[in-house]
Amino acid sequence: MPKHKILLLDDEQNIINSVTRILRSDELEIFSANDADSAWDLLKKINGVDLIISDNKLPTISGVEFLTKVRQLYPDTIRILITGYPDLESTIRAINAGQIYRFITKPWENEELKMIVKQALDYCDILKDNRALIALARKQSEALNTMQKRYNISQSEFDKSGIYIIDEQKVSETLDEFMKKYYPQGIK
């Protein structure tokens, strides 16, 4: 299974170093940026990430604004906001505007941060699995529709649970017609 990619965005390098140490794992590929522009360049270069953990106070843009833009360009990315200055208004705005997965206040508990990141990445995996299952179901539905049209099978020939009921008499007659048409002398 490929590694999960995480982007840490904070203008304080010691915070990035601290979170990197806490999250270091063989299953994670951790990237970092100290400002929004560097983060955008990195996101484009690596074609997005699974999870972004951003500080709310950034030099040119707020973390809420950054994560809101991330949501528009990378909607599948899970977004976590960290702030040292929590207030109810910014929390509500962050959740509504950027659809933030979690809102964490500084200082955080290391084990809690690890648990939140694990839950976020598990959620990310569930979303990917759901998308794959939906794509498979659509493909199967298209194949079934194609077969129904090709073999002229009406919806009434299915039972309530969607199972196709084979009329043995009809199959026997069809095979008999096939044999007469293509093997009029019979098979030797």
C-alpha positions in Angstrom: 0.0 0.0 0.0 1.4 3.4 -0.9 2.4 5.8 1.9 0.0 8.5 3.0 1.2 12.0 2.1 0.9 14.7 4.7 1.6 18.4 4.3 2.5 20.5 7.4 2.0 24.2 7.0 3.3 26.6 9.7 5.5 29.7 9.6 7.3 28.4 12.7 9.9 25.8 11.8 10.1 24.5 15.3 6.3 23.6 15.2 6.9 21.7 11.9 9.9 19.9 13.4 7.9 18.9 16.4 4.9 17.6 14.5 7.2 15.8 12.1 8.9 14.0 15.1 5.5 13.1 16.6 4.1 11.7 13.3 7.3 10.1 11.9 6.4 6.6 10.6 7.2 4.3 7.7 3.6 4.6 6.5 3.8 8.4 6.1 5.5 10.7 3.7 5.7 14.1 5.4 6.2 17.4 3.5 6.4 20.8 5.0 6.0 24.5 4.0 6.5 27.7 5.9 4.0 29.8 3.9 1.0 29.4 1.6 2.8 30.1 -1.6 5.4 27.4 -0.9 2.6 25.0 0.1 0.8 25.6 -3.2 4.0 25.0 -5.2 4.5 21.8 -3.3 1.0 20.6 -3.7 1.2 21.1 -7.5 4.6 19.4 -7.6 3.5 16.3 -5.7 0.0 16.2 -7.1 -1.8 16.8 -3.8 -1.7 15.1 -0.4 -4.0 13.0 1.7 -3.9 15.3 4.7 -3.0 18.9 5.4 -2.3 20.2 8.9 -2.2 24.0 8.8 -1.6 26.7 11.4 -4.3 29.4 11.3 -1.9 32.3 11.6 0.2 32.4 8.5 2.2 35.4 7.1 0.0 36.3 4.1 -3.2 34.3 4.5 -5.1 32.7 7.3 -5.1 28.9 7.6 -8.9 29.0 7.2 -8.5 30.8 3.9 -5.8 28.5 2.8 -7.8 25.3 3.6 -10.9 26.8 2.0 -8.9 27.1 -1.2 -7.5 23.6 -0.8 -11.0 22.3 -0.5 -11.9 23.8 -3.9 -8.8 22.6 -5.7 -8.2 19.3 -3.8 -11.6 18.3 -2.4 -10.4 14.8 -1.4 -7.7 16.2 0.9 -8.5 15.9 4.6 -8.0 19.3 6.4 -6.9 19.9 10.0 -6.5 23.4 11.4 -4.2 24.1 14.4 -4.4 27.4 16.3 -3.0 29.0 19.4 -5.7 31.6 19.5 -9.1 29.8 19.4 -12.3 31.7 19.3 -15.7 30.5 18.6 -16.2 32.7 15.5 -13.0 31.5 13.7 -13.8 27.9 14.6 -17.3 28.1 13.1 -16.0 29.9 10.0 -13.2 27.3 9.6 -15.6 24.4 9.9 -18.2 26.0 7.5 -15.9 27.5 4.9 -13.1 24.9 4.7 -15.0 21.9 5.9 -12.3 21.3 8.4 -12.0 17.7 9.6 -10.7 18.7 13.0 -9.8 21.9 14.8 -6.8 21.5 17.2 -5.6 24.1 19.8 -2.0 24.7 20.8 -0.5 23.2 22.9 -1.7 19.8 21.9 -1.3 16.4 23.5 1.1 14.3 21.3 -0.8 11.1 21.6 -4.1 12.9 20.8 -2.5 14.4 17.7 -1.3 11.0 16.6 -4.8 9.6 17.1 -6.5 12.4 15.2 -4.1 12.0 12.3 -4.7 8.2 12.3 -8.4 8.7 12.3 -8.2 11.3 9.5 -6.1 8.9 7.3 -8.5 6.1 8.0 -11.3 8.3 6.9 -9.3 9.2 3.8 -8.9 5.5 3.0 -12.7 4.9 3.5 -13.4 7.7 1.1 -11.0 6.2 -1.5 -12.5 2.7 -1.0 -16.1 4.1 -1.4 -15.1 5.9 -4.6 -13.6 2.6 -6.0 -16.8 0.6 -5.0 -19.1 3.2 -6.6 -17.0 3.1 -9.8 -17.2 -0.7 -9.8 -21.0 -0.7 -9.2 -21.4 1.8 -12.1 -19.3 -0.4 -14.4 -21.3 -3.5 -13.4 -24.6 -1.6 -13.9 -23.5 -0.5 -17.4 -22.5 -4.1 -18.3 -25.9 -5.3 -17.1 -27.7 -2.7 -19.1 -25.6 -3.6 -22.2 -26.5 -7.3 -21.8 -30.2 -6.5 -21.3 -30.3 -4.5 -24.5 -28.1 -6.9 -26.5 -30.2 -10.0 -25.5 -33.5 -8.1 -25.3 -34.2 -8.9 -21.7 -37.0 -6.9 -20.2 -37.1 -5.7 -16.6 -40.1 -7.9 -16.0 -37.9 -11.0 -16.4 -36.1 -10.1 -13.1 -37.6 -11.0 -9.7 -38.0 -8.4 -6.9 -34.4 -8.9 -5.7 -33.1 -8.2 -9.2 -32.2 -11.8 -10.1 -32.8 -12.8 -13.7 -35.2 -15.7 -13.9 -34.2 -18.1 -16.7 -37.1 -19.7 -18.5 -35.8 -23.2 -19.1 -38.4 -23.7 -21.9 -37.3 -20.5 -23.6 -33.6 -21.6 -23.4 -34.4 -25.0 -24.7 -36.4 -23.5 -27.7 -33.5 -21.0 -28.4 -30.9 -23.8 -28.4 -33.1 -26.0 -30.5 -33.5 -23.1 -33.1 -29.8 -22.5 -33.0 -29.0 -26.2 -33.6 -31.5 -26.4 -36.5 -30.1 -23.2 -38.1 -26.4 -23.9 -37.8 -26.4 -27.7 -37.7 -29.3 -28.9 -39.8 -27.8 -32.4 -40.2 -27.0 -32.6 -36.5 -23.6 -32.9 -34.7 -21.6 -36.0 -35.5 
